[in-house]
Amino acid sequence: MGCAGNNSILKCENLDLSFGGNQVLFDFSFEQSKDEILGIIGPNGAGKSCILNCINGFYRPQKGSICLENRDLTKLKSSKIAELGVARTFQEIELYSGMTVLDNLLAARHLKMHSNFLLEAFFFGPARSEEVKHREVAEDIIDFLEMEPIRKRVVGSLPYGQRKKVELGRALALDPKILLLDEPMAGMSVEEKEDMARYFLDVFEQMHIPILIVEHDMEVIMDLADRIIVIDFGVKIAEGTPEEIKTNKKAIEAYLGAD
């Protein structure tokens, strides 16, 4: 298997994933370019989140390979994959609920810290300079996502929609090469979905970070994605632009059922 080409950020090829006798991905392949938002949609239980779990090392596919640019990720630990530039948000919010918004973003910068342990303990010299640098990155993200009013709030006290924004900020604090979004609109109101969609587009257009978004909400994906893959029972059944997917018979049947 060859790794991703010059304009590709991610390539998954022939992924098979099973748990016991239950196979959830069947020979699943796709390639994503550096200049697109790619959507993966499908009914509940279709295997969408399993794809992301394979990419960031939570699951090990029994067959197939995954490449980020020229690096094979297939056998790497999830922490190493994060260091290489794969950032992720989750269906269920995974934040430090007892810490402030700023501290959650700084916690994500831990992978980027290289100072000597003793220097960090006494907080002088290079360690102090590095701390200042990481705080600047976190503050820039807070400004970008318009979170200044809540920067010192404890995350557990925030409304659901704001916590989802903090989770996006924490992913951005990893300086990702690609951003994986797992059902990012789940449980949100229409207004909250519109706000988050705007931030996703800003991340893509202003930060130039390609996005792979997994969603059950077909309307959300239609508005955001440049290209869409439809999966059902672990099999890719359709692929194309939003306009092509809207009229694809297999995609429609997967959501609405065959006549």
C-alpha positions as CSV (number, residue, x, y, z in Angstrom):
1,M,0.0,0.0,0.0
2,G,1.3,3.5,-0.9
3,C,0.9,6.3,1.5
4,A,-1.0,9.5,0.7
5,G,0.0,11.4,-2.4
6,N,1.4,15.0,-2.6
7,N,-2.0,16.7,-2.1
8,S,-3.4,14.1,0.2
9,I,-3.5,14.3,4.0
10,L,-5.1,11.0,4.8
11,K,-5.4,7.6,3.1
12,C,-7.2,4.6,4.5
13,E,-7.1,1.4,2.4
14,N,-9.0,-1.8,2.7
15,L,-9.9,-1.5,6.4
16,D,-11.6,-4.5,8.0
17,L,-12.6,-4.2,11.7
18,S,-14.4,-6.8,13.7
19,F,-15.2,-7.5,17.4
20,G,-15.6,-11.2,18.0
21,G,-17.9,-12.4,15.3
22,N,-19.3,-9.0,14.6
23,Q,-17.6,-7.3,11.6
24,V,-18.2,-3.5,11.6
25,L,-16.0,-2.4,8.7
26,F,-15.7,-4.3,5.4
27,D,-12.8,-3.4,3.0
28,F,-13.3,0.3,3.6
29,S,-11.1,2.7,1.7
30,F,-10.9,6.5,1.1
31,E,-8.4,9.3,0.5
32,Q,-8.7,12.9,1.6
33,S,-7.0,15.9,0.1
34,K,-5.5,18.7,2.1
35,D,-7.9,21.2,0.7
36,E,-11.3,19.7,1.5
37,I,-13.9,19.0,4.2
38,L,-14.8,15.4,3.8
39,G,-18.0,14.1,5.4
40,I,-18.9,10.5,6.3
41,I,-22.6,9.9,6.9
42,G,-24.8,6.9,7.5
43,P,-27.5,5.6,9.8
44,N,-26.9,4.9,13.5
45,G,-24.7,1.8,13.9
46,A,-23.3,2.1,10.3
47,G,-19.6,2.1,11.5
48,K,-18.9,5.9,11.2
49,S,-17.2,6.4,14.6
50,C,-15.3,3.2,14.2
51,I,-13.5,4.7,11.2
52,L,-12.3,7.6,13.4
53,N,-11.3,5.2,16.1
54,C,-9.1,3.3,13.7
55,I,-7.5,6.5,12.4
56,N,-6.5,7.8,15.8
57,G,-5.4,4.4,17.1
58,F,-8.2,3.6,19.5
59,Y,-9.1,0.5,17.4
60,R,-6.7,-1.8,15.5
61,P,-8.2,-2.9,12.2
62,Q,-7.6,-6.6,11.4
63,K,-6.7,-5.7,7.8
64,G,-5.8,-2.6,5.9
65,S,-3.6,0.5,6.5
66,I,-3.9,4.1,7.4
67,C,-1.4,6.9,6.3
68,L,-1.1,10.5,7.4
69,E,0.8,12.1,4.5
70,N,3.9,9.9,4.3
71,R,3.6,8.3,7.7
72,D,2.0,4.9,8.3
73,L,-0.2,5.2,11.4
74,T,-1.6,1.7,11.4
75,K,0.5,0.3,14.3
76,L,1.2,3.4,16.3
77,K,-0.2,4.3,19.7
78,S,-2.9,6.9,19.9
79,S,-0.6,9.3,21.8
80,K,1.9,9.2,19.0
81,I,-0.8,9.7,16.3
82,A,-1.9,12.8,18.2
83,E,1.7,14.1,18.3
84,L,1.9,13.6,14.5
85,G,-1.1,15.9,14.0
86,V,-4.4,14.0,14.3
87,A,-6.8,15.8,16.6
88,R,-10.2,14.6,17.5
89,T,-13.5,15.6,19.1
90,F,-15.9,13.0,20.5
91,Q,-19.6,12.3,20.6
92,E,-19.5,12.4,24.3
93,I,-17.6,15.5,25.6
94,E,-14.2,14.5,26.9
95,L,-13.0,17.6,28.9
96,Y,-11.5,18.2,32.4
97,S,-14.8,19.4,33.9
98,G,-13.2,20.7,37.1
99,M,-10.7,22.9,35.2
100,T,-11.1,26.3,33.5
101,V,-11.5,26.8,29.8
102,L,-7.9,28.1,29.6
103,D,-6.5,25.3,31.6
104,N,-8.2,22.7,29.4
105,L,-6.5,24.3,26.3
106,L,-3.2,24.4,28.1
107,A,-3.5,20.7,29.1
108,A,-3.8,19.9,25.3
109,R,-0.5,21.7,24.8
110,H,1.3,19.2,27.1
111,L,2.3,17.1,24.0
112,K,4.1,20.2,22.7
113,M,6.2,20.8,25.8
114,H,9.9,19.9,25.7
115,S,11.5,21.6,28.7
116,N,13.5,19.6,31.2
117,F,11.5,18.3,34.2
118,L,13.7,20.2,36.8
119,L,13.4,23.4,34.9
120,E,9.6,23.0,34.8
121,A,9.5,22.3,38.5
122,F,11.3,25.5,39.4
123,F,9.7,27.4,36.5
124,F,12.6,29.4,35.2
125,G,14.7,29.7,32.0
126,P,13.5,27.8,29.0
127,A,10.6,26.4,30.9
128,R,9.2,29.9,31.6
129,S,9.6,30.9,28.0
130,E,7.9,27.8,26.8
131,E,5.0,28.3,29.2
132,V,4.5,31.8,27.9
133,K,4.5,30.5,24.3
134,H,1.9,27.9,25.0
135,R,-0.3,30.4,26.9
136,E,-0.1,32.7,23.8
137,V,-1.3,29.8,21.6
138,A,-4.2,29.0,24.0
139,E,-5.2,32.7,24.2
140,D,-5.2,33.0,20.4
141,I,-7.6,30.0,20.2
142,I,-9.8,31.6,22.8
143,D,-10.0,34.8,20.7
144,F,-10.6,32.8,17.5
145,L,-13.5,30.9,19.0
146,E,-14.8,34.0,20.8
147,M,-14.5,32.4,24.2
148,E,-13.0,35.4,26.1
149,P,-16.1,35.8,28.4
150,I,-15.7,32.2,29.6
151,R,-11.9,31.8,29.6
152,K,-11.7,31.6,33.4
153,R,-15.0,29.6,33.9
154,V,-14.9,26.1,35.1
155,V,-15.9,23.9,32.2
156,G,-18.3,21.8,34.2
157,S,-20.4,24.9,34.9
158,L,-20.8,25.8,31.2
159,P,-23.9,25.1,29.0
160,Y,-23.6,22.1,26.6
161,G,-23.0,24.2,23.5
162,Q,-20.2,26.1,25.1
163,R,-18.5,22.9,26.3
164,K,-18.6,21.6,22.7
165,K,-16.8,24.8,21.6
166,V,-14.2,24.3,24.3
167,E,-13.6,20.7,23.0
168,L,-13.0,22.1,19.6
169,G,-10.5,24.6,21.1
170,R,-8.7,21.8,22.8
171,A,-8.4,19.9,19.6
172,L,-7.0,23.0,17.9
173,A,-4.5,23.5,20.7
174,L,-2.7,20.3,19.4
175,D,-1.7,22.2,16.2
176,P,-3.4,19.5,14.1
177,K,-2.7,18.6,10.5
178,I,-6.2,17.2,10.3
179,L,-9.2,17.6,12.5
180,L,-11.5,14.6,13.1
181,L,-15.1,15.6,14.2
182,D,-17.3,12.8,15.6
183,E,-21.0,13.8,15.6
184,P,-20.0,17.4,16.6
185,M,-23.6,18.6,16.4
186,A,-25.3,15.9,18.5
187,G,-27.6,17.3,21.1
188,M,-27.3,20.9,19.9
189,S,-30.1,23.4,19.1
190,V,-30.5,24.8,15.6
191,E,-28.8,28.0,16.7
192,E,-25.9,26.2,18.3
193,K,-25.4,24.1,15.1
194,E,-25.3,27.2,13.0
195,D,-22.6,28.7,15.3
196,M,-20.5,25.6,15.3
197,A,-20.8,25.2,11.5
198,R,-19.4,28.7,11.2
199,Y,-16.4,27.9,13.4
200,F,-15.7,24.7,11.5
201,L,-15.6,26.7,8.2
202,D,-13.4,29.3,9.8
203,V,-11.0,26.6,11.0
204,F,-10.8,25.2,7.4
205,E,-10.6,28.5,5.6
206,Q,-8.5,30.6,8.0
207,M,-6.3,28.0,9.6
208,H,-6.2,25.8,6.5
209,I,-6.8,22.6,8.5
210,P,-8.6,19.8,6.5
211,I,-11.6,18.4,8.3
212,L,-13.0,14.8,8.4
213,I,-16.5,15.0,9.9
214,V,-18.7,12.1,10.8
215,E,-22.4,12.9,11.2
216,H,-25.8,11.3,11.4
217,D,-27.4,14.7,10.4
218,M,-27.4,14.6,6.6
219,E,-28.4,18.3,6.4
220,V,-25.4,19.4,8.4
221,I,-23.0,17.5,6.2
222,M,-24.7,18.8,3.0
223,D,-24.0,22.3,4.1
224,L,-20.4,21.8,5.2
225,A,-18.7,19.1,3.2
226,D,-17.0,19.3,-0.2
227,R,-17.3,15.6,-0.7
228,I,-19.4,12.9,1.1
229,I,-19.0,9.2,1.7
230,V,-22.1,7.2,2.7
231,I,-21.6,4.1,4.8
232,D,-24.1,1.4,5.8
233,F,-23.4,-1.7,7.8
234,G,-19.7,-1.0,7.5
235,V,-19.7,-0.8,3.7
236,K,-19.1,2.3,1.5
237,I,-22.3,2.5,-0.6
238,A,-21.9,6.0,-2.2
239,E,-19.3,8.8,-2.7
240,G,-19.6,12.2,-4.3
241,T,-20.4,15.8,-4.0
242,P,-23.4,16.9,-1.8
243,E,-25.4,17.4,-5.0
244,E,-24.6,13.9,-6.2
245,I,-25.4,12.3,-2.8
246,K,-28.8,14.1,-2.6
247,T,-29.9,12.1,-5.6
248,N,-28.1,8.9,-5.0
249,K,-30.6,6.0,-4.7
250,K,-28.4,3.9,-2.3
251,A,-27.8,6.8,0.0
252,I,-31.5,7.7,0.1
253,E,-32.5,4.1,0.8
254,A,-29.9,3.9,3.6
255,Y,-31.7,6.7,5.4
256,L,-35.3,6.3,4.4
257,G,-35.4,2.6,3.6
258,A,-36.2,0.9,0.3
259,D,-39.7,1.1,-1.1
